[in-house]
């Protein structure tokens, strides 16, 4: 339901023709003209995060939530940003209200998967993230980000490369070797994936 002090939908289409700097300037103008509309701040948060202005991104997401506490995508993105800056407890607290969503809601599933990741519960995180993708019909770019994370945690199997040195290794040495699975580099993915729009 549109509110009288919300910006007209045309402003979003206008942004597509602008470069990043001009789009951000335009969003600031729109935000000032429509102080209770959370959407310009939501987009500013994403743009600031993409430019690695993380403090400005966090402030924009917080402002969006102040104007619309039920704007769940802003809450999810804010928590994700806080997670990338190693404030796990803050992120979990930010995500807390997402628990009011239906159990099959994609943002709740993604949030639960992320919390599992912070506790190194990778086997529990993967099905939650996958189910979130299946349930998410309204935000395809977010699905792309979550799929990248899944691929990082559980990369597709590849045929092993033949290793001539290994073939000539002593059987006794091979028997004493224990292979340990490498820990996925989760934090790097969050920073690269959550705030970049890459094809």
TIDRENMI-897552 format. One line per field, with one value per residue (C-alpha): residue number from 1; x, y, z. Coordinates in steps of 0.25 Angstrom, whole numbers. Layout:
N
n (NUM,...)
px (X,...)
py (Y,...)
pz (Z,...)
END
This chain:
199
n (1,2,3,4,5,6,7,8,9,10,11,12,13,14,15,16,17,18,19,20,21,22,23,24,25,26,27,28,29,30,31,32,33,34,35,36,37,38,39,40,41,42,43,44,45,46,47,48,49,50,51,52,53,54,55,56,57,58,59,60,61,62,63,64,65,66,67,68,69,70,71,72,73,74,75,76,77,78,79,80,81,82,83,84,85,86,87,88,89,90,91,92,93,94,95,96,97,98,99,100,101,102,103,104,105,106,107,108,109,110,111,112,113,114,115,116,117,118,119,120,121,122,123,124,125,126,127,128,129,130,131,132,133,134,135,136,137,138,139,140,141,142,143,144,145,146,147,148,149,150,151,152,153,154,155,156,157,158,159,160,161,162,163,164,165,166,167,168,169,170,171,172,173,174,175,176,177,178,179,180,181,182,183,184,185,186,187,188,189,190,191,192,193,194,195,196,197,198,199)
px (0,6,8,6,20,26,34,27,31,37,49,55,54,61,73,76,81,91,105,107,111,99,90,95,93,79,75,80,71,59,62,61,49,42,47,38,41,51,54,64,72,71,77,88,92,94,102,111,114,117,127,132,127,123,120,111,104,101,95,87,81,78,71,63,59,55,46,40,44,37,46,51,61,68,69,75,85,89,91,100,108,110,114,125,131,132,121,114,106,101,97,89,82,79,73,65,52,53,49,34,34,27,37,37,40,54,60,57,63,75,77,77,87,96,95,99,111,116,116,123,111,113,104,92,94,94,80,75,82,77,62,63,67,55,45,51,43,43,58,66,80,79,78,90,98,93,97,111,112,107,117,128,124,121,128,124,132,143,151,164,176,186,199,211,219,207,207,222,220,223,211,215,215,202,196,200,195,181,174,167,156,159,151,143,147,133,136,143,131,121,129,130,117,107,109,114,104,111,105)
py (0,13,24,39,42,31,34,31,17,25,29,15,14,27,22,11,22,28,24,20,34,41,30,32,47,45,35,45,55,46,42,56,59,47,45,33,25,14,9,20,17,2,4,14,3,-7,4,8,-7,-9,3,-3,9,-1,10,18,5,1,15,14,0,5,17,9,0,12,16,2,-8,-19,-17,-31,-30,-18,-25,-37,-29,-21,-34,-39,-27,-28,-42,-38,-29,-40,-35,-48,-46,-32,-39,-50,-39,-31,-44,-48,-42,-50,-62,-56,-60,-73,-85,-86,-71,-70,-59,-67,-80,-72,-65,-79,-84,-72,-75,-89,-85,-76,-88,-97,-105,-106,-119,-112,-99,-105,-111,-98,-89,-99,-98,-83,-83,-92,-83,-70,-66,-51,-47,-55,-47,-52,-66,-64,-60,-71,-81,-76,-78,-92,-95,-90,-99,-111,-109,-118,-131,-131,-142,-143,-139,-150,-148,-155,-152,-158,-170,-173,-170,-181,-189,-188,-173,-173,-182,-172,-160,-155,-145,-134,-126,-111,-101,-92,-78,-73,-58,-55,-60,-51,-39,-42,-48,-41,-27,-29,-30,-39,-47)
pz (0,-4,6,2,6,-2,-15,-28,-34,-46,-38,-38,-53,-54,-46,-57,-66,-56,-52,-38,-33,-40,-35,-21,-21,-27,-16,-5,-12,-12,2,7,-1,4,19,23,10,14,-1,-4,8,5,-9,-3,7,-5,-13,-1,2,-12,-11,2,10,20,31,22,17,31,34,22,25,40,34,25,37,46,35,33,44,36,23,25,13,20,33,26,18,31,38,27,27,42,40,30,40,50,59,60,72,67,54,61,69,57,50,62,57,45,54,53,38,34,35,20,17,10,18,31,24,20,33,40,30,33,48,46,38,49,58,48,46,31,29,35,28,14,14,20,9,-2,3,4,-11,-14,-6,-11,-24,-22,-21,-31,-29,-14,-19,-28,-15,-7,-18,-19,-4,-5,-16,-7,4,-4,-18,-29,-30,-40,-46,-38,-46,-48,-40,-45,-32,-23,-32,-29,-14,-4,0,14,13,7,17,28,22,27,18,25,18,16,24,14,13,17,21,8,1,9,5,-9,-12,-3,-8,-23,-34,-43,-55)
END
